[in-house]
Structure formats: C-alpha cells, structure tokens
Amino acid sequence: MQTRTQEQAGIATTNHTTNMKEEVKQESELMEEEVEFNWEEYMEEKGANAAPHTTFKHVEISLQSNFQPGMKLEVANKNSPDTYWVATIITTCGQLLLLRYSGYGEDRKADFWCDVMTAELHPVGWCTLNNKTLMPPEAIKEKYNNWTEFLVQDLTGSRTAPANLLDGPLRGKNTVDMILEGSVIELQDTSDSLLYWPVRVMKNVGGRLRLRTAGLSEEDQTNDVWLFYLDARLRPLGWAQENDLSLEPPAEMKSLKSTTEWQLALEEARLDGQKSPLPLEVFKDHAELPRHSFKLGMKLEMVSPWDPLQICPVSVTKVYDETFFQVTLDDLNVDAKQRSVVCHAHSPGILPVQWCLKNGVSLERPRSYVGQDFDWADYLKQTGTEAAPDSCFSDTWQSRVFTKNMWLETVNPHCPAEVCAAQIAQVRGRLLWLRLEGVAKPLSECIVDVESMDIFPVGWCEANAYPLTTPLKPVCQMQKKIAVVQPEKQLTPAKPLETTPVNLCQPLSTDPGSANGRYCCSRIFVNHRCFSGPYLNKGRIAELPQSVGPGKCTLVLKELLTMLVNAAYKPGRVLKELQEVEDQSWDCQEETLKAKYKGKTYRSVIKIIRLADQIPVFCRTVCLKLQCCPNLFSPVLITNKCPENCSLQTKTKYTYYYGKKRKLPKPTGGEETADGDLSAPARRRKKRKAIFVQKKRRSSGVDFTPAGSPQDSNEGEEEEQSGSEGTSSEPRDDNTDASSAEVTSSRPRRTATLRRLEPTAGQDAGESRRRSSRTKYPACKEDMKVEGEREGEEQLVLDSNPLEWSVNEVVQFINSTDCASLATIFQEQDIDGQALLLLTLPTVQECMDLKLGPAVKLCHHIERVKVAFYKQFVN
C-alpha cells in the first residue's frame, strides 16, 4: 500500500514538473511576442515626442472624405419618409455624415448622423427631376412663411454633393479607396516633362502607390517605383494626348523591349484603363502648380536625388514651359554623363545659392572643381552665370512644425519599398536630417524636405497594415516590465495546459473597399449614471467623455475599452474578463489592449467586432461580463432614468466576495469560485498576514470608493508584495457602498468617513498602498463631523438632492458662489450633480487646470455641498 502511494506521489510530481516546464516555456514564448515594437512604449522609454500629424499635409489630405463640410444634399424627412428636405454637411467621419436641415441656422439640437452606404441621400435637384415633395421638418415648419424663397437664398452659391458619390460603385468611398490594384495612370518621365508613359498600380498603401511600367512583368519588379498619389508626376490616363505630349517609355528601360512590344503594351494599357477607368476625383486634390521664374543657365543648390546625404550645385539646363524646368548636376568633367531631373517651383529640395553657407551646412563641390574651398562668387564669375533669385523659391514650408529629436516614419531612399522609424537629428530651414533606425550605417542617414511625400507620422504603417523597420531592441529589457494577462491555468494532470487560443475571428482586411458603412459606427455613449459594477471605479467613469466616435467600429471600440480598462480598480482583472468575451457568430478582429497598474504594463489580445450592426449586442455582452448595467456604455444615450432601473443596484453583494474572498469555503475540484475563475488545488504563494494600520484622517475632499471594492483585495496574478504593503483581509461590512449615486448605507458615519482609498494623481504609490490597508472602528459621534466645515460659517441648506442636479443646476450653484468665474468650465465639461460630488482637490487641479488658490476655494464650496448632502439626503 505504501509503495503504491509513493508511486502515485512520484507520478504526480513528474506531471507537475512537466506542466511547470510547459508553462514556463509558454510564458517565455509569450514574452518574446510581447517584444513586438510599440511606438507609444518606445517613445515613453526614450522620453521623446512624435512629429505632429497635422504637419504631414499629404497624409491629412488623403484622410479627407470626398464629402466636404458645407455641401448640400436632399435627405428624406425622419417623420415623413415620403418627403424630402435640403440638408447641409456639418462634418464627416469616414462613411458617416453629420447633417443639419436647412432652416435650423446655428441650432445644433437637431443635427443627426447618417451612413452614406445605407441612408437615402440625393444631390440637390433630385426631387425636382423625380417629382418628389420638398417639405421642411415639422419642428421648423412655421419658422418661414415662404420656404421657396428661403431655399433659393440658401442654395445660391453653395456646392451640391457629387451624384456619383451618393449612388453607384463609388458610393461612400474616399479618394484613396478609389485607387484599386490594376488601375492605369500616366507617369511623367523623370528627365523630360514632355514625356509620359502608362503605369499600373500594383499596390496601394494608404495612398502610397507601387507602380509598374506598362509592358514590364513581375520579373522586372526591380524597376517598380513608389509614389504618393498626390505627386505632380501622376496624371489620369489620356492626359498626354489631350495636352499634345509624347508617350514614350522611360529612356533607361527602352532597351528591355522592342519598339513593337512597347507599342502593344501601350494599347493593352489603354484598353485596361477604359474597362475600369480611374475616377477623376482621385486627382481633385492635386496641388495647382504655380508658374516658375527660373531662366536657362541659372544656378541653385539642391539635395541630390542620387545621394540623399549631399547638397550640390545644379544648373537650369532646360525650360520646358511656365510650369516645368530641368536642372542638371554640375560636373566640370568634359566626359561626364549628365544627370538631370525635372523640377517645378514647389519641388522639394531646391534651394537658393548661399543657402548652405547661411545655415552652416556643408555644400559638395562640383566634380573636377579646381580650388580648395568652393566659393559661389568665384564660381559664378568663372562660369559666367547668375544665381537664381530668392523670389524663385517657395516659402510654403514655413508652416511645417518640425523640431530636433522628433520621431516619424520615412521611406528608405536606398530601398523605396522599405519604411523605417526615424528620428530628426537636426533641422535647418526647410530640410530635415534624419537618422533611420534598423538600417546599417552609412545608409542610415539622409536629408529630406519638410514638404516631401516620403515622410509620414508615427503610426502610419500600423494604420495601413504595412511593415515598419523598427529599432533593434533587446528582449531582456521588456521581460522585466511587461506582465502578460492570461486566463488562469489548472495545473492538474487531468487537464492539459491550454495553448494559444485558436483565432476564430477573421483577420484584419486590407481590402481597399473595406472602409464602407458596415464597418463604421456613430457615437457610443458612456452613461455615467448607470451602475458601474464591482470592477469599474465610479469616480473614474464619471471623468470619461460622454461619448466616443463616430468612426471605424474597431477603432471606436478599442478606444472605449481602453478607457474602461483604465477606469477599473484592477486593470489586469478587467483585461482577463474581456479576453473571454466572444461569440462564434461575430465578425471580429484581434486588437491588443494595454493598461498600467502599480508600475506594470498589462497587455491582452481582445476580440473586437467589426460590423456596426453587431455593436449593441457586443456592448451589452461586455457590460454583462463586467457585471455592470447593460447600458453603461451603449449606442443609446440614457438621458433620464435607466430602463434597467440600475439606480437601485449597489456593490454590496459584490463586496461580499471581494472583501471576504479568503473567508469563503473552498469549492471542490473543477468548481468555479465566486468571481468566475477556476480554483487552483494548491497555491504556491505564501499566505500573508493581514496588517491593520489605523490612518490619521485627512482634511481634503471625500472620496466615494468603498473599502470592500476590488482595489482592496489582492489580485491573483500580481507578484507578492512586501508585508508593509499587504492588503487587509478582515471581513468587511456588507452594507458598504460604492458611489455617490449608490449611497444606501444604514450607517451615516460610514458614508461620511469614506476617505481616499483610491490613490489620486500626484500621490506616490507607496502612500496609496498604505492607505488601502485599513480596518473599521466603532462609530462615534465625532465621526459624524466632516473636516471640510469651517467654524462660524453658515451651514448650506439644499433645496434638492445634488445627485439629481443637471449641468445647468450645477452651473447655477457655482454662479451663486465667489467662484462664479469658473462656471463656464462646469458647463463645457458637462459636470452634473453626480460628477460634482466626486470632485476632489487633485481632480480639480488636474482636469480644470487651476492653480492651488482657486482650486482650494472651489473645493471648499464643493465640500459644503457634500456635507449638506450627507446631512439632508443620505438617510
């Protein structure tokens, strides 16, 4: 019997050891996965800043909708679908338009969102052509006596929305989405502005096009060029013929094919272009090139197109017309082969004579130049030429804001298909010296113009699902800082360890047509008054914006979930819960959510739905998973009473589990504990003693976080902390409450003495952990006093419960105090009564950007409201 027992023990030990090795191996693999480059973390570690997105004008233009604010269209009336009325586009977001019916003027109350892909929208004049009725909405029907006259005045000089964008294959698409693979366009020759040749779009990456010369095959892909779709060299098919220009293949490629083969390739490209013509809207954002003032023989300086780390003297060798001219690299060697390029007045990288001297930059001497030091005056005299005057050069670059050490993404000039992370090493006038990360020297440095279309903001590659060459970073540095959030595993022989979950969701689509109405949603509201459940901090929820969106479903939901995770008592726990939210019927994609807690970074891969019509179900499912009101965040705004009647809920029943977690009887094997996690048969962690420290009461604002809320309990995944930082495991009273909206305790002393359990900004983590270790003491009369009261001051008497105050009532109260000048802040930030009671001194200073004096004065009035609330309404 004893032998058998020993054998069983040996087998159990072997299984346990094997499982431990597998677990360590899996965790090691997961750690390596977490080392994937993340811009936010990298820049936080470096203490650096990203170049502002608005500085990259070409990227900003590419993101714009074809529908512009101010455009007019005809929309079906909501209450009377058989009638229509004129509406104005207020703003756009992807496929979503914010509209306002004509006649409302500046009144925003009736503005509404609609989806271009699903709504019934028509260009102005459609009703007249189709014998449909134009009728103003009921709410403003009596505003004007003569609506016909009003419409004539309103529509005079206005722009109507393009008809082809409201119906047909182009419906709802932005400019970049219209450029499909296989589209044919014409490309200007680099050395002769009068020569063009058709090229095919092989790839479209956020408007950056990989182009292949018509007539060349996959074997010749080394000759492919990459250009942004706004480049002046790109023109619609047929442009050269319409403008009496020549169609010839590039000179450097002519030898690859015979004349007959090139001619056949031209005919084939024309036929392909006619079958699926590229909409002219693609070229609507091309800048109108101004006239230049350059003359033949003029000298200037230029960043070399052949060596992007040199600035060289060049000469104007040909003037084609009032728009284009040719410059040639100066080379005094008689036998030298000329290197020329076509330019225009706004070409990036062209500079006036003496620019390098004035900016302290080295200028390359012309080849075969005689003399130690290059001097422009001597050179101009020697060659008998003149310098191009400063008036020839554009000054539009001055609006760009770049500074040293900023980060961006840039094309590697030596490998145009590669985009690298780069840091600005120095800025001189309109030129940036970049240091490319992940590229070996000396190819890791280059000079680019601030108006170049080969530089992009941080995150551009990620947004367009294109690989980014990132800085080389050791794995070991990340292992100490990142805690991976995973579902708990059972270390029992009966159940094998779970491997990485199978991805049941569809991968992120890079189809250019994917950005349509199905994948965009309107706003998702955070209904602050709804019950926040055991995981989410009511105070932090109150500080969240009222809504997120509109925009692409995955982006809106990722932003919303990130805010909720950071509003949790323990973000790691919420990330674990969100990992389990999925449904086989959902069309979703995986996104990585992050949160920080006690110096650790938690990451988790969450499945987020992609379709707008699945958002209500997804939001409700997540809310139920977090045990909060199903309407806490929802596409529906809850203005008054929640339909779920969640105001009657408190956190009491959840406090029992979180406050007494270690007092509960152990469930049997395979049974779930109260918080839904499988219990482990044995914990390898040492059980810590409870430490109770009586805290001296502080005098600042009252916080509404309960002692029994999740931040007081120890999270299973976290590392064991020292004894002085332990958390109390003493049983808590079941009548503990959670927020100002949920004060139903039978003990007024308890509500009057809830004090800052949650650490606020500016408080060190050690102090916050010590405050979380606390116990209760018997009630006494002194506890009824709130320290915010001042002796001799008249007690405030409230006419109504501040929990029910609207924003206007809060503003009215602030106006009645000596802080009336701050009332506009309350109005702008939509602070109602419930949010008012959650304000503390640190919150006021941080969110309202107030100095200490005004903040203290304001908090005194807020404290008076809290005192009056406790005395008049708590019982």
N, C-alpha and C positions, 0 to 999 in steps of 0.2 A: 504493500500500500504506500509505504514511504517512498519507495523507488519510483512508483508511478507518479506520485505528487512532484517529486524532483524533476522527472522527465517533462511533466506539463509546465512546471515553472521554467525549465530550460527553453522549451518551445516558445512560451510567452515572451521570455526575454529576447530570444532571437527575432521573433516577429516585431517586437517593439523596437529593437535596434535597427532592423531593416526599414521599418516605417520612418524612423527618425532620419536615417540616411537619405531616404527618398524625399522626405520633407525638406531637409537641408539643401539637397540638390535642386529641388523645385524652387525654393526660395532664392537660391543663388542665380538660377536662370531668370527668375522674375526680376531680381535686382539688376541684372545686365540689361533686361528690356527697359527698365526704368531710366537707363542712362541715355536714352534717346534725347536728342538735342531739343531743348525747350528755350525759346527766346526769353521768356519772362524770367525764368530762373537764372539763365546765363547773365542777363543784364543786371539782375538784382545782386548776383555774386560779384560782378565786375563794378557795380556802382555806376553804371553808365546809362545813357539815355538814347532813345531811338530818334532818328530824324522825324519831324512831324509829317504825318500822312499828307497834309494839305500842301506840302512843299513839292510833292510829285504830281504836277499838274496833269500829265498824260494819264496817270493812273486814276486820278479823280474824274477825268472826263470819261474814261472807259466804264466807270461805275454808274454813270448817269443814265437815267431812263430816257427813252425816246419821247416820253410824255413830259412836258415842261410845265412848271407852275405858271398859271395864268391862261393856259389853253382852255378853250370852251368845247363842250360836247353836250349831246342831248341824252338824258337819262330818264328811265321810267320812274314815275312817282311811286313812292313806297305804298301809300294807302290806296292808290288808284292805278294799278299796273297798265291799264289801257291808255293812260295819258302820259305825256312826257313833259319835261321841263329842262331848260338850259342850266348847266352846272359848270362851275369853274374848278380847275385842278388847283388845290392848295399846296400839296406836296406829294411826293411819290416815295415808295419803298418797294423796289423790285416790281412785282406784278400788282401791287396794291396802290390804289389812288385814294387820297383824301379829297373829297369833293364838297362843295358848298353851292347850294342852289342860288341862282341869280335872284336878287331881291333881298337877301339877308344882310348885304353890306359887310360890315366888320363883325357881325354877330356870329360867334363860333359855336353856339349851343346846338345847332342842327347839322354841324359837319358830320360826315359819315364816310366810312371806308368801304371800298368795293374792290372786287377782284376782277381784273381785266379779262381773265380767262372765263369767268362764269357770269359776270354781270351783263345786263343788256345796255350796252353803250353804243352811241352812234355819233357820227360827225354832225356839226351844225348844218342844217338844211335837209337832213334825212327825213324829218317829219313832213316837210312840205312835199318832198318827192314821193312819199309813200302814203299821203293823205292821213296822217296821224295827228292827233289832237295835242296841241301845246297848251298846258294848263299849269299855273303856279300851284305850289303846295297849299293846303288848307290853312296852315298856320300864318301865311303872309298874304292870303288872297285879298284881304281888304286894305293892304298897305298902299296900293296904287290904283287909281281909277282907270288909267289907260295902260295896260300891260304891253300892248303892241308898241306904243311909243317908247316905253321903258326898254324893251328888248332891242329896238333899233339903236338907241343910245348905248346900251350895254355892249352890243356886239360890234359897234363901229370901231375899227382899228384893232380888233382882237384877233387872236390866232385860233383856228379850229384844230382839234386833234386829227392827225393824219388818218384817213379812212382805212388804209391798208394795215395799220397797227391795231385797228379795232375789229377786224374780221379777216379771215384767211390764214395762210400758213405763218405769217409774220406776227400774228396777234399776240401781244404781250411780251414779245422778245425785246431785249435791249440790243444795243448795237453790236457788242462783242458776240452775242449768241447767234447773230445772223451770219457770221463768217464760218461756214462749215468746211470740213475737210473735203478737198476736191474742188473747192471754188477756184475760179480762174480770174486773175487780175493782171494788170500790166505793171512792169517794173522798169524804172528809168536806169539807164546804164550809169555806172559809177564815174566813167571818164568822159561821157558825152551826153549832155542833157537833151539832145535831139533824137536820141536812140532809145527805143523801148522794146521789151520782149515779154510775152506772156509767161507767167509763173503759176504753179498750182500750190494751194495751201495744203501742206502735209500734216500740220498740227497747229492748233490754236490754244495757247496757254494764256488765258486771261487777256487776250488781245495781242500777245506776242506771237508772231506767226513764223513757222518754219516753212520756207518757200523753196520749191524745186523748179528749176528752169524747164519749160516745156520742151520735150524732146529727150530729156535725160531720164534714166531709170534708177532703180534702187541701187544699182552698182555704182552710180555716180553721186551718191548722197554726200560725199565729202565736199561737193560743190554747192550744197544747200546753203541758203542764207537765212538769218534770223532778223526780222524787223518788227517793230511795233506797228500796229495797223494805222496809226496816225502819221507815220513817216511820209514826208513830202514826195518821196520817190514812188510811192504806190498810187496807181490810178485805176479807174474802172476799165473793164475790157472795152476796147473801141476808142479809147481816149486818143491814142496816137493818130489814128486815121482821121478822127474828127478835127484834130489840130494840125494836120498836114505834117506829121512827124514820121520818122522812119521806124520800121520794125525789123530789127536785126538782132541775132543772138549776141551775147557778150563776146567781146574780142578774144578773151582768154579761153573761151570754150568752143570757138568756131572749128577748131581742128578736131574736135571729138566726133563730129558728124559731117556728112557730105551736104552740099547745098540742097540736094533733093530731099534728103532726110529732114533737114531743118524746115523746109517748106511744108512737108507733110505734117510735121509736128505742129506747125503754126495753124494749119487748117483743122487739125484734130482739137487743138486747144480752143479755137473759136467755136466749134460745134459743141464741145463740152460746156463752154461758157453760155451758149444760147439755150442749152437744155435746162440748166439750173443757174440762171443769171443772179449775180450778187446784187442785192438791193442797193440803190443809190444812197439810202440812209446811212450806209456804212461810212460814206465819205463826207457826211454833212459836218462832222466836227474837225475836218482837216483845216488847219490854220491857213488863212489867206496870206500868201507870201507877198511882202511889200517889194517895191522897186528898190534896186540897189544903186549905189553911186560909184561903184568901182570902175576904173578905167584900165585899159590894156597897159601892162608894164608896172603897175603899182606894186609896192612891196608891203608885206604884212607878216605877222607871226602866227603860227598855227600849231596846235597839238598834232603831232604826226599820226596819221591814220595807220601807218605801218609799224610804228614803235610808240605805243601809248604812254611811254615814260619820258618822251622827249618833246621839247618845243623848238621848232625850227623856223628859219626864214623861208618864206614862199613868195612866189610872184604870180600876178594875174596874167595868164598867158592866152586867154580867150574870153571874149564877152559874147555869149550866145544871144541874149535878149535882155530886156529890162528886169528879168527875174533871176536868171542863172548866169554864172560865170565860172571859168575854170581856173584853178590855181595849181601851180607846179612846184614841187620841192626844188629849192635852189641847189644846184650842183655845178661847180665850176669846171668839172672834168668834161672835156670835149666829147669823149666817147661814152659818157654816162647815158644810161637809159632813163628817159623821162618818167617821173612818177607823178601823175596828175589825178585830180579829183574834182567833181562838180560841186559848187557851193551856191548858196543864196545868202541874202542879207542876214537871215536868222540862223545860219549854220552854226552848230555848236563847235567851240574850239578855235574860232578865228579871232585874232587879237590884233590891236594896232601896234605899230612899231614902237619900241622902247617899253612895251608892257612888262617884259621880264625884268628889265632894269629897275623900273618903278616899284615892282613887287618883290624884289630881292630873289628872283628865281633865275636859275641857270638857263642860258639860251645856247643851243647847239650851233656851232659854226657851220657854214656850208662846206661841203666836201671840196677839198683842194684849195681852200681859202688860205692865202699867204698872210702870215702875221700871227703873233702870239695871242693877242686879245682882239676879240671881234668888236668893232665899233660901227654903229649904224650910220653915223655921219660920213665916215670914210667910205663905208661900203656903198652908200647911195651915190656918193661922188664918183667912186670908182666905176660903178655900173651905169651911171648917167640916168638914174631912175628917181622916182619920187615915192614917198611913203603915203599910204592910204590915210586920209584924214580921219580923225576920231568920229566924225559925223557919219561915217560909213557903217559904223558898228552899232549893233542893237544894245539897248540898256534894259531890256525886259527882265533880265536875270536878277536885277536888284531886289525883286520881290521874294526871291527864294531865301529861306532862312536855314542855313547850314552852319554848324559850328564844329570846332575840333572835338574829336573823341565820340561824336555821334555814330550810331550804328545804322546800317542799311543793308540792302541786298543788291548785288550788282552782277552784271554779266562779265564773265572772264574774257577779256579781249583776245586771249590766245586760244580760247575754246568757246565759241559763241553759244554752244548748246548748254554750257555749264553756268549756273547761277551760284554765287558764293556769298557767304556772310562777309561783311566788310566794315572796317572802322575808318573814319575820316582822320587821317594823320595830320593834315593841315588844310587850311582854306586860304586861297589867295584870289581875291576878286571873284571872278566867275568860275574859277577852276577848283576842283577838289582833288587832293592827293589821297588815294585810297590804299589801305593795306588789306589784301584779300586773305581770309582765313582758310586754312586747309589746302593752300597752294604753296608749293615749294618756291623758295627764292631762286633767282631774282624775278620770277614771273609773278610774284605775289604783290607787286606794286604797279599802280597805273594812275594816270591823270584823266579825269572826266570833267565835262562841262556840267554846270548845275542844271542846264536845260536838256541834258542827254536823256534819251528814252531807253537807255540801257541800265538805269538805276531804279530801284524800287523800294518801297517802305518795308520795314521789318514785318514779317508775317505774310508777305505776298506769295511766296512759294507754297506755304502751307495752305493758304486760302484757295490756291489754284491746283492743289494736289501735284505739285512739281517738286522733284528732289532738290534740296539745298545742300551745297557743300559747306559743312559746318566746321567750327574749330575743333581740333583734336583735344579730347579731354579724358583724363584717366578715369577708369571705372571706380577705383577705390575711393575717390573723393565723394562720389554720390552715395556710396553704400552707408556712410555714417549719417546722412542727412535725410534719407527718404524712408518712410515706413510704408510698406505696401499693404493696402487694405484688402483682405481676402476673407471669404466665409470661413468660420472655424471648421477644423477637420477633426474627425474621430480617429484617435489612434488605437483602434481595436482591430484584432485580426479578422473579425467578421466582415468589416467594411474596408475595402482598399482605399487608398488616398485618391482624392479627386484630382484629375489632371486639369489642364487648362480647359475651361468650358468651350464646347463647340459653338462656333458662331452661327446662330440660326438666322441672323439678320442679313439683309443684302448689303454689300459693300457700298461705300460712297460712290455715287455715279459721277462720272466726269463728262457725261453726255452734254454737249452744249445746249441741248433743248431741255435739260432737266430743270432749269430755273423757271418753271412756269407756276401758274396759280396754285396747283395742287400742293406745291412744296413751300408755299408762303402762307403766313397766317397774320391775322390782325393782332391787336393787343391782348396779352394775357394779364389779368388783374391780380394783384395781391390784396385780398380783402382783409385788412388789418384787424377788423373787429371779430373775425371768426376765431374759433377755438384753435389754439396752436399745438395742442397735444404735448406728450411728455418729452419729445426730442428737441423741439424748437423753442428758443428763448423769445418770449412775448415782447420784451423790450427791443430786441434786435429786429424782430419782424416789423415793429412799428416804425423803425428807421428806414425800411426798404422803400423804394419808389412805388407809387400806386400801380404802375403797370410796366411791362416790358414789351417791346415790339413797336410797330409791326416789323416783319422781316421773314427771312427763311426759317422754317419751323425748327430745324436742328439748332440754328444759332440762337434763336429766341429761347428755346427750352434749355439749352446749355447755360445761357446767362442766368435764367431764372433758377435752375437747380443749383448753380454755383452760389447764388445769393442765399438760397435756403440752407445749403450745407454750412456756409459761414455764419448763418444765424442760429446754428444749433449749439446746444450745450457742449456736445462732444461730436465734432465733425466726422471723426473716424467712424463712429457708430452709425451715423446717418448715411455715409457712403456705403457701408455694408448693407444697410436696408435697401438702398437704391439699386445695388447690384442684383437684387432678387426680383426687381420689377421687370417683368417681360411677359409677352403673350405671343403665342405662335402665329396669330392672325395679323400681327402688326408688321408694317413695313418700316424697318428701323435701321439705324446705323450706330456704330460704336463711337463713343466720344469719351475722352479722358477728363474726369473732373478732379480738381485739386482743392485741398484745404490745408490750413496751417493751424496747429494746436500745440501749445507748450513747446515751441521750438522745433516741432517735427512737421514734415510735409507729408500729407496723406494723398495718395492717388488711387483712383479706382476707375475701371472701364465700365461705363454705363451705357445701356442700350436706349437710344432716344428715337422716337418715331419721326418719320419724315413727311407724313401726309397731314394736311391741315384738318381733314375731316376726322382724324383719329385723336386730335388734341384733347377734346372734352373727356374721352374715356381715359387717356393717358394721365391727365391731371388728376382725375378722380381716383385712379388706381394708386398713384403716388401718394396722394393725401391719405388714403385709407392705410397704406403701408406705413406711413409715419404716424398713424393713429390721431390725426388732426381732423378738423372739419373738412368734408369733401369739397367745400367751396373756398378753402383758404387761398388757393390760387386756382383761377378758373378763367375761361374766356368770357364769363359773365361777371359784370360788376355788381356787387351787393351793396346797394345804397342805404337801405334801412335794415330791417330785421332779416336775418339769415333764414332761408326756407328750412334748414336743418335744425333750427332752434338751438344752435350750438351755444348760445349765451348761458344756457343752464348747465353746461358742462364745466367741470373743474378738473384739475390734475390730481385730485385726491386719490382716486382709485389707482392711478399710475404711480403715485408717490409710494404706495404700499410696497410695490415691487422694487422700485429703485432705492428707497430708503431702507428696506429690510431685506435686501437681496440675499444676504448671507444667513438670515434667520429662517428662510423658507426651507421646508423639508426637501431633501434631495429627490428628484424624480428617478424613477427606475431607468435602466438602460434603454436607450433609443427614444425616451420620452423627451418632450420639449419643455424647456423652462418657461417662466412667465414671459420673458422678453423674446421668445421665439427661437433661441439658439439651442442647438443640441448640447446637452451637458456632457462634460468630459468625465470619465470614470475617476480619474485622479488628476489633481493639479500639481504641477511640478514646482509651483511657486510657494514660497514660504508665506504662511498666513501672518499678516501683520497685526500688531496690537493697535487698538483704537487709541488715538491720542486726543484728549479733550483739552482745549485751551480756551479759557474764558477771555473774551475780547473786550477791550475797552470800547465803549460806544463812541461813534464818531458823529460829527455835527453837520455834515453835508446832507444832500438830498436823500430821500428814501427810495430804495430800490424795491422792486416787486418780485424778485426772484426767490422762490421758496427754498428752504433748507433741504427739502426732500427731492429737489429737481435733479435731473441726471448729472449735473456737474458735480454733485456731492458724492456720487458713487464712483467706484473705481472701474474703469473700462478694461475689459479682459485683455485687449490686445496690447495695452501700453506696458512699457517697461516698468519694473518695480522701482518706486522712488524711495528716498531715504525716510527714516522714521519720522523726522520732523515735518515731512511733507505728507504724511499719511492723511487719509480722509476718514471722517467719522463713520463708524458702522453702528452707532447707537440707534435703537428704534426711534423713528420719528413719529410725530403725531399725525394721524390720518386726516386731520382737518386742515392741514397746511394748504395754502392756496398759491396760485402762480402769477397772477397778473392783476392789474387794476380793474380789468373787466370781469374778473372772476373772484372778487373778494366776497366770500360767503362764509368765512370762518365764524365760529361761535365764540371765539376769543379775541376781543378787540385789541388786547395787548399784543397779540401775535402779529396782527396786520400793522400795528403802529410801530413795531420794532424790527421789521424786515430791513436788514441793512446790508447793502452792497456785497452780497455773496459773489456776484459776478465781477471779475476784475475789469476795470474800465481803462481807457487809453491813458497812458502816462503813468500807470501803476506797474511796478515790476511784478514779474511772475511769482517771485517768492512770497511777496506780501499777499497776493491773491490766493495762493495755495494755503497760506497760514490762516487766512480768513475763512476758507472753506472748511477748515477743521473746527467745528463748533458744536456745542451742545445746548440744551434748553435749561432754563432755570425757572423756578416757580414764579408765577405772575405776582406783581406787587403794584401798588398804586403809582409809584414813581414811574413805572414803565409806561403809564398812560400819557406821560408828557412827551412831547416831541421837541427836540432841542432847537428846531428852527424858529420857535416862537421867541419873540423879544419881550422883555418885561416892559410893562407900561403901554404896549401897543394895543390898539383896539382890535378885538378879535373879528375876523372876517366871517360874515354870515352869507351863505349862498342861497339863492332863490331856487336853484335847480341842481340836480346831480351833475357834477362836472364830467362824469363818464359819458353822459349823453350830449355834451356840448358839441355843436358843429364848429367848423372852422371859423365861421363868422362870429359865433358867440365867444370863441377864444380871443379873436381879434378885438372884439368889443371890450372884453375884460382887460386885455393888455392896454388898450387905449385909455382905460379908466385909471391906470397907474402912472407913476412917473417914468415908466419905460415905454410910453406911447410911441416914441420914435422907432421902436423895434417891431411894431405891429405888422409892418409890411412883410417882414421876414416870416412871420407865422402864416400870413396869407399865401406867400409864394411857396412855402414848403408844406402847405395843406396840413397844418398841425391842428387836430381836433382835440376834444377834451381828453380822450383816452391817451393820446400821444403826449399831451401836456403833462399828465400825471407821471409819465415815465421819464421826463427830463431831469437830468442831474447836472451838476456844475461842469464835469468834464464833457458831457454830451453837448451842453450849450456852447462851451468854448470851441469845441471841435466843429460842430455842424453849423453853427451860426457865425463862426469866425469873429468872436467877440473878445475884447481884452478882459482882463480879470475883473476890473472895477464894475463895468456894466453887466458882466455875466453874474457877479455876486448879487448885484441889486435885483436883476431879473429873477434869479433863483430864489431870492427871499420872497418875492410875490408868489412864485410857484409853490414854495413851501407853505405859505399861508393857505393856498387853495387845498393842498394836501391835508393840512391839519383840519380845516373846515370839513373836508370830505370825510375824514375818519370820524369826526365827532357827530356829524349830521346824518350821514348816509350808510356807514358801514353796518350798523346794527339794524 
